[in-house]
Amino acid sequence: MKAIILAAGSGRRLRIHKPKGMLNIGGKPLIDYSINNLKRAGIEDILVVTGFKSELYENHFMFNENVNLIHNPEYANSGSMYSLYLALKHIGHTDVIILDSDIIYNWDEFSQFIQSDNKNSVFTTNVPDNRHDACYIESDLSDSLVKISKNINTIRQTDDQPWEHIGIVKTSMQSIDEILKYAEDLFAKTGSIDHEYDYAFESIATNYHIERYVDYVWAEVDDNEQLAYLSSVVYPKITLA
């Protein structure tokens, strides 16, 4: 298995002058926590898709033999789907784990997710009451993905609490061509490369299993409120690789 970390975004809502993956969390860049988790899980072939301020990643990973970089030159006009498209074209046919660069998460359940038998699966957790900006998931009775949406009102819930996709997905080598074709068709149909990758998994023929981890300790960083929550609440609780 290889890993792709999507790190091309500029973090506009944070108003910072560096990529979100380079935020200093506990004395080191946020992205390093994912690198360490992947390496501890035995995944040593890691591709990071850069964009905004790519030179910061180039300098940071200059001597890291496990990390290769690919640049998204259209980062200012594209979404994460285009970054994933570039990465999959580059990485070839292999089982892949895809991660957002702006997340930090507990090692124990991540290790379970890596080791699970499902090669096509979405890492999810229940949504806490104080959560905003969640990426909600809908599943069928067999726990296969039906839909991902930022709008909870479009999601049909199958239990008493909503669940969210946290930005970690496993996809098999057999699904790569499907994702690439989905992306190419989407770009051609809309005349735009500004789309998010999350919606690809509900749109292709491959079924993605929903893996659920109750009350998972994790955080993402899209704005200053989330950054404060990560630093003061999540980071002190997290188990690291």
C-alpha positions in Angstrom: 0.0 0.0 0.0 1.1 3.5 -0.8 -0.1 6.8 0.7 -1.3 10.1 -0.8 -1.5 13.2 1.3 -3.4 16.1 -0.3 -1.6 19.3 0.7 -2.1 21.8 -2.1 -4.6 24.2 -0.4 -3.8 27.7 0.9 -5.8 27.7 4.1 -7.6 31.0 3.2 -9.9 30.9 6.3 -6.9 30.7 8.6 -5.2 33.7 6.9 -1.8 32.2 7.3 1.1 32.5 4.9 1.9 28.8 4.7 0.1 25.5 3.9 -2.0 24.1 6.7 0.1 21.0 6.8 3.0 23.2 7.9 1.2 24.6 11.0 3.3 24.2 14.1 1.5 21.8 16.4 3.4 20.6 19.4 6.7 21.7 18.0 6.5 20.2 14.6 4.5 20.6 11.3 1.0 19.1 11.4 1.7 16.9 8.3 4.5 15.1 10.2 2.0 13.4 12.5 0.5 11.7 9.4 3.9 10.8 8.1 4.9 9.2 11.4 1.6 7.3 11.6 2.0 6.0 8.1 5.6 4.9 8.6 4.7 3.2 11.9 1.9 1.3 10.0 4.6 0.1 7.5 3.7 2.5 4.7 7.0 4.0 3.6 6.1 5.2 0.0 4.3 8.5 0.6 3.3 11.0 -2.1 2.5 14.6 -1.0 0.6 16.8 -3.4 1.8 20.4 -3.0 0.5 23.7 -4.3 0.5 26.9 -2.3 4.0 27.7 -0.9 5.3 24.4 -2.2 8.8 25.4 -1.4 8.1 25.0 2.3 7.3 21.3 1.7 10.3 20.9 -0.6 12.6 22.2 2.1 11.0 20.3 4.9 11.1 16.9 3.1 14.4 17.4 1.3 16.2 14.6 3.2 13.2 12.4 3.8 13.6 9.3 1.6 10.1 8.1 2.3 8.3 11.2 1.0 8.0 12.2 -2.7 6.4 15.4 -3.8 4.2 16.2 -6.8 3.1 19.8 -7.5 -0.4 20.9 -8.5 0.4 24.0 -10.6 -3.3 24.8 -10.8 -3.8 24.8 -7.0 -5.3 28.3 -7.0 -8.0 27.3 -9.4 -8.7 23.7 -8.5 -10.1 21.6 -5.7 -8.8 18.4 -4.0 -10.2 16.2 -6.8 -7.7 17.6 -9.2 -4.8 17.1 -6.7 -6.0 13.5 -6.2 -6.2 13.0 -10.0 -2.6 14.1 -10.5 -1.5 11.9 -7.7 -3.2 8.8 -9.0 -1.8 9.4 -12.5 1.6 9.6 -10.9 1.4 6.7 -8.4 0.0 4.0 -10.8 -2.0 1.0 -9.9 -1.6 0.1 -6.3 -3.7 0.0 -3.1 -3.7 3.5 -1.7 -4.6 5.3 1.5 -5.6 9.0 0.9 -5.3 11.6 3.7 -6.0 15.3 4.0 -3.0 17.2 5.2 -4.8 19.3 7.8 -5.8 16.6 10.3 -4.4 15.1 13.4 -5.8 11.8 14.8 -5.3 9.0 17.3 -2.9 6.3 16.4 -4.7 3.2 17.8 -7.9 3.3 15.7 -5.9 4.4 12.6 -3.8 1.3 13.0 -7.0 -0.8 13.1 -8.2 0.9 9.9 -5.0 0.2 8.1 -5.1 -3.4 9.1 -8.8 -4.0 8.3 -9.6 -6.4 5.4 -11.6 -3.8 3.5 -9.5 -2.4 0.8 -12.1 0.2 -0.1 -13.3 2.0 3.0 -14.0 5.3 4.6 -12.8 6.2 8.1 -15.8 7.7 10.0 -16.7 8.8 13.5 -19.9 10.1 15.2 -20.3 13.9 15.0 -20.1 15.6 18.4 -22.7 18.3 19.3 -20.2 21.1 19.1 -18.9 20.2 15.7 -19.3 22.5 12.7 -18.3 22.0 9.1 -18.6 18.2 9.2 -18.6 16.1 6.1 -21.6 13.9 6.8 -21.9 10.3 5.4 -25.0 8.3 4.5 -24.7 4.5 4.4 -27.0 1.6 3.5 -28.0 -1.2 5.8 -24.8 -3.2 4.9 -22.7 -0.2 5.8 -21.7 0.7 2.3 -21.3 4.4 1.4 -24.3 6.0 -0.2 -23.5 9.7 0.0 -21.1 12.3 1.5 -22.4 15.8 2.0 -21.7 19.0 4.0 -25.5 19.4 4.3 -26.9 17.2 7.0 -30.4 17.8 5.7 -29.6 15.8 2.6 -28.4 12.7 4.6 -30.7 9.9 5.5 -29.6 8.7 8.9 -29.7 4.9 9.7 -29.2 5.3 13.4 -29.7 7.9 16.2 -26.6 10.1 15.5 -24.9 11.5 12.4 -21.5 10.2 11.2 -18.7 12.0 9.3 -15.9 11.3 7.0 -12.7 12.6 8.6 -10.4 12.8 5.5 -9.0 9.3 5.5 -10.0 6.8 2.8 -8.5 3.5 1.5 -9.0 2.6 -2.1 -7.9 -0.5 -4.0 -5.8 -0.7 -7.2 -8.9 -2.0 -9.0 -10.7 1.3 -8.3 -8.0 3.7 -9.6 -9.2 3.7 -13.2 -12.7 4.3 -12.1 -11.7 7.4 -10.1 -9.5 8.7 -12.9 -12.4 8.3 -15.4 -14.9 10.0 -12.9 -12.5 12.9 -12.6 -11.9 13.3 -16.3 -15.7 13.1 -17.0 -16.4 15.6 -14.3 -13.8 18.1 -15.5 -15.0 17.8 -19.1 -18.7 18.1 -18.1 -18.3 21.2 -15.9 -15.4 22.9 -17.7 -13.8 23.2 -14.3 -11.2 21.4 -12.1 -12.5 23.0 -8.9 -14.1 20.0 -7.3 -13.6 18.1 -4.0 -12.5 14.5 -4.1 -14.9 13.3 -1.4 -17.8 12.8 -3.8 -15.8 10.5 -6.1 -16.3 7.5 -3.8 -20.1 7.6 -3.9 -20.1 8.1 -7.7 -18.1 5.1 -9.0 -19.1 1.4 -9.2 -16.8 0.3 -6.4 -18.5 0.0 -3.0 -16.8 1.7 -0.1 -17.3 0.2 3.3 -18.0 2.6 6.2 -15.7 1.9 9.1 -17.0 3.5 12.3 -15.0 4.5 15.3 -17.1 5.9 18.2 -16.0 9.2 19.8 -12.7 9.2 17.9 -10.1 11.6 19.0 -9.2 13.7 16.0 -9.4 17.3 14.6 -9.0 19.2 11.4 -7.9 22.7 10.8 -10.1 24.8 8.5 -10.4 28.0 10.5 -9.1 29.6 13.7 -11.8 28.1 15.9 -10.8 24.6 14.8 -7.1 25.4 15.3 -7.8 26.5 18.9 -9.9 23.3 19.5 -7.1 21.1 18.1 -4.4 22.8 20.2 -6.3 23.0 23.5 -8.6 20.0 23.5 -7.5 17.3 21.0 -3.7 17.5 21.1 -3.4 16.8 24.8 -5.6 13.7 24.5 -4.1 12.1 21.4 -2.1 8.9 21.3 0.7 9.4 18.8 2.8 7.0 16.7 
